[in-house]
Amino acid sequence: MSTILFSHPACLAHDTGWGHPESADRLRAVMRALEAEDFHYLERAEAPQATREQLIRVHDPDYVDWVMSDMPGFGHNKFHMDADTVMCPDTGEAALYAAGAVVAAVDAVVAGGARSAFCAVRPPGHHAEPAQAMGFCFFNNVAIGAQHARAVHGMKRIAVVDFDVHHGNGTQSAFENDADLLYASTHQAPLYPGTGAAGETGCDHNIVNAPLPPGADGPAFRKAFAEHVFPALEAFKPEMIMISAGFDGHALDPLANLRLSEQDYRWVTQELAHLSRKMCKAGIVSTLEGGYDLYALASSVAAHVATLMIN
């Protein structure tokens, strides 16, 4: 079976302003990398918009309405939800397509039309809490996809694995009181947003945090997965594995201090694919989170997607 790439041009229109690290150039770099000859057989699909019904499975309805109503109304006006999270007139549409991509990817993988899917979208999502935008994120794309798999496809146990260098506080918040959802994260600590301590374990040990110190390299990253994340997945026995794929742990990334490489991302993708084949009814859905050095981001995404395609 194949791998499908979901994206939408509207995700490029989310304008965060000059010098902001979460820029449209990130997505342009990713899409250029996925146009290489190695990706000739990568299937491509245009993402739909997420619906309000899909969003409110994770987010407070008043928050959803507030986000959509507070879009700057015209011109090049921008509105800061917080110091980092910037909205422009096109942000709402971009955020709807970003969440909709993950929903469509879940549909495709559950239906058996693909073994895996990658969503090349922005804005990212894993910092968005049920009633709060933060950390460049508005809607929690991966959590919305997980709840869609449960509500529409009858799945019960969904696992999200997050290897972004920043802890996905929003996903943890959305999952921590539901024993049938697993959130497992490796991330640098101390670092924004300040959550993700190993002692944060959820309602039934369904939250697994494996923080890494600044300067940690590939062997430390792999050890954290081998000792914490993989055993948790084996014990949880998910019906689907989803990935919050952040590539800002790369040694070249300007926003953090881990020392990962493309080979580390290739390795973790392969291991998760093998576990998915072993345990899950459906394949893997992965969605883009962070990554702010354009070269490192593009090459890391290429390694991740190429590995999905052969597994």
Number of C-alpha atoms within 10 A of each C-alpha: 13 17 28 25 22 24 25 20 13 19 23 20 17 22 22 22 15 7 7 14 19 25 19 19 13 22 23 16 18 22 18 11 20 21 12 10 9 11 14 9 11 18 14 13 15 14 25 18 20 22 13 13 11 19 24 18 18 25 23 15 16 11 18 19 12 12 19 15 11 14 18 17 12 10 8 11 12 19 14 11 18 13 9 16 18 23 24 22 20 20 26 24 17 23 27 25 28 34 32 28 31 34 28 23 27 28 19 20 23 21 13 15 13 22 24 28 30 26 28 27 32 33 34 27 31 35 26 26 25 23 18 18 23 21 24 26 25 33 33 27 35 32 34 24 29 27 22 23 21 13 13 10 13 10 19 15 20 24 25 27 24 27 27 24 30 31 29 31 21 24 29 29 17 22 23 20 14 14 15 17 24 28 29 28 31 26 30 25 22 16 18 17 14 12 19 27 15 12 11 15 17 19 12 13 15 24 29 24 25 23 23 19 14 15 14 17 19 20 12 16 23 18 12 19 22 14 11 17 23 17 11 20 24 12 8 19 19 24 17 25 27 28 24 26 28 26 29 28 34 28 20 20 22 13 18 22 22 25 20 25 19 20 13 21 27 19 16 18 23 18 16 22 22 12 19 24 16 11 17 17 15 22 27 27 33 29 30 27 31 28 28 24 19 18 15 22 26 24 17 27 26 24 20 24 24 19 19 24 20 12 19
